[in-house]
């Protein structure tokens, strides 16, 4: 939906983004009417946390959806992402210490989890793929050096707060969300998205670097036309890839894994009676 388009410069949800968002919500309403779910939870994240005109969007959204919309905190967003990821690895449960990373439109959530039942530390940074793409990659001349400096400084600070460098062995990285799954789909050269192939796919850093250069050599409309990418994903995907590349370099790692499940599944699970999703 890219609700946070042009948000950083204006501090307000852009009129075009509002209209597009309302149109998407009307399609959601049609699906709700068709399936009549017994439980429902609707959440807003970073764009609605930041925007000064969030109340305007919420009033119209709740009118369309006929249901309240919650603006969840960054900490709850991270916990729900973790719950959704854990639910996706049932046949081979995740274990050990993992760094779970969700690069969203307006923020990036980093969750250091000691599984199955150890400590969980969360750090949300206010750098997302939409704002980064607009600020550094959409200008006539892309400022890749500036993007890398900002990411390196911000992710290094986040890593320090998560105490990532205290571990003697490298902490495996697991990415979820649209950037991670889109990278996996393109790396697998899929003509149609296949969650069963994307889920658990291992991305090599060298392959991600090649994908970055391939996408940056294409205009945005050509990137958007690539198979497996959602509407407008090609415009913001390079910024998301850069987040993961800088993080891998910072942590001196050469690969990461991908989860097809994440925040959406976590929200769904949290809506069920007696659910503990989001409290991990």
N, C-alpha and C positions, 0 to 999 in steps of 0.2 A: 504493500500500500504506500510505502515511503511517506508516511505522515509527517516526518520530520524534515522534509525538503525545505531548504532555505531557512531553517529554524535558527541556526547559529547566528546568522547575520541580523535577523529581525527580532528574535525572541518571541515570535508569534507563529502559529501554524499558518502557512501560506494559503490563500484562497483556493488556488488550484488543487493543493493537497487536500484541503477540506472537502471540496466537491468530489474529488476522486475517492476519498475515504468514505464519504456517504454513499457513493455508488456501490462500492465494495460491500458495505454493510447491508445494503438492500439485497444483494445476492445472498449474503449470509441469512438474512431474514427468510428468504425463499426456501433455503435449505432447512431452516428450523421449522418452518411450516410443513415441509414435506416429511421430515423424520420425527418431529414432536419428541425431542429428548425429555426424559423425566428430570434430569438434573442439568444445570447450566451454570457456568461461571465465565464471565467476560472480563478480561483484564487489559489495562493499558500500561505501557512501560515508559521508556525514557523520554520520548517526544512529548507525552502528556505530562510527565513529571516536570519538564522544563518550560513548556509553552505558557505564556501569560494568558492566552485565550483558550486554555484547556476547558474551562467551564462551558464555553460556547459549543465546543465539539461534543462534550459529554451530554449536554441537554439534547442535542439533535440525535446523537447516537442512541441514547436511551429511548428516544421517541421511535426511532426506526426499529430497533431491536426488541422493544417492549420488555426491557430487562435492565437492571442497573449495571453500570460499568465501573469496575474498581481500578484505581491507579495503584498498582502495587509498588512497594519499595524495591530498590536495587538489590537489597539483601534477600527479600523474598523471591525476586526474580531468579537470583542465582540458586536458591534452595529448590525452587520448582524445576529449574533446568536439571539440576542434579537428580532429583526424583524421577524425571522423565528419562534421563539417560540410564539410570540404574534399572528402570523397568524394561528397557529395551535389550538388556543383556541377561535374560532369564536362563537360557540354556547353558551359557557359560558366564556365570556371574563375575563381575569385576572384583578385583581384590588388590591389595597392596596400596601404595601411595600413588595417586594420580592427580594431574593438573587438568581440570576440565575447563575448556575455554569456549565461550559463546560470543562471537563477534556480531553484535546486533546493529541496527540502524543508527542508534544514538549513543550506545554505550557498549562496552565489552566487559563481560563478567568472567572473572577468574576464580575458580573454586578448587582449593587444595583439599583433597579428600583422602583420608586414611581408611580404607575399606577392609572389611565390611562394616565395622561399627566403631571406628576410631574418630579422631578429631577432624572437624571440618572447618577450614578457614576460608573466608570469602573476601574478595576485593573487587569492587566495581570501579572501572575507570570511564570517565566521560568522553571516550573516543569511540565513535561508531562509524560504520562504513559509509553512511550517507553524508555525514558532516565532513569526513576526511576526503571523500571523493570530490565534494564541492569545493573545499578549500585548497586542495593540493593537486588534483588531477584533471579538473575541468577547465582550468585556465588555458589560454593559447599555448603556454609553455608549462608543462607539468613540473612541479617542484618536488621531485622525488627525494632529493637530499633533505629538504625541509621536513617532508613527511617522515623520513627515516629518523631524523633527529628527535622529533616530537615523540614518535613511537618508542624509540630507544630509551629516552628519559622517563617517559611515563611508565613503561613496562618494567624498567629497572626498579623504579620506586615501588611499584606494585609487588614485584618479586621479593624485594627486601621486606616489605610488610607481611608478606605471606611466609617469610622465612624459608624460601625455596632453596637458598644456597647452603642451608645447614645440612642438607642430605648428602651423604657420601656418594650415592649413586644417582645418576640422572633420573628425574621424575618423569615418567611417560606422560605425553600430552595427548588428550582426547578432545577433538573439536566437535561442536554440534552447531546447529543453525544453518541458515542458507548459504553462507560463505563456504563452510566446511563441506556440506553435501554437494554443492555445485562444483567445488574443486574435485571431489571424488568422482562425480559423474563425468566430468570432462577428462579426467585422468584415465578413466575406464573406457573412454570413447563411446559412451552409450548414445544410441539414437533416440531412446525413450528412457525416462527415469525409472530405475529399478531399485527400490529400497533394499531389497534383499542383497544386492551386490554392493550398494553404497555402504550399508551398515557394517562396520568393522573393517572397512577398506583402509589399507596403510598407504599414506602418502609420503613419498620420499622428498626430501628438501630439494634435491636437484630437479625432480619432476615439477615441483611447485614453482621453482625459479623459471623453468622453461615455459610453464603455463603463463606466468606473469608477463614474460617478454612477448609471448604469442598474443595475449590479449591487448597489451599496450600498443602493439603494432596495428591493431584494428580500430577503426572508428567505432563509436558507441553503438550505432545502429547495427553494425555487423556483429558486434559482440552479443547484442540482444537477440540476434537471429540464431545463435548457436543452439543446438538441441539440448534439451534438459534444463535450460535456464528459464526461470519464471519471468514474467513481464518486467522489463526494466532492470533485471539483475545484472546484465552485462555492463551497465553504466557504473555500478558500484562494486562489482566483484573484484577488480584490481586492488582497490583500497583494502578490502577484506583479506586478500591474499597477502598483502604487505604486512598486515598485522601479524599473521602467523609466521611469515618469513623472518621478521625482525625478532619475534619471540623465540623462534628456534635458534637463531644466531646468538641471542642473548644467553640462552640456556645451554648452548653448545650441543645441540641435538641435530640429528639428520633425518628425523622422520616423526610423523604423528599419525594417530588413528582417527577415524571418523565415526560418529554416531548419527544414525538417521533419526533417533528420538531425542527429545530435549524439552524445551520450555512448553510447547503446546501440549505434549503428553503429560507433563507435570501439572499443568493447569487442569487438564481433563481429570486426572487422577484425584486432584485436590477437591474437585467438585462432588466426588462420590461420598455417600454417607460413611462416617467413621474413618475417613481417610486421614493418614498421617503425612501425605505428600506435602512438601514444603516445610516440614519440621525437622528434616534430617540435619 
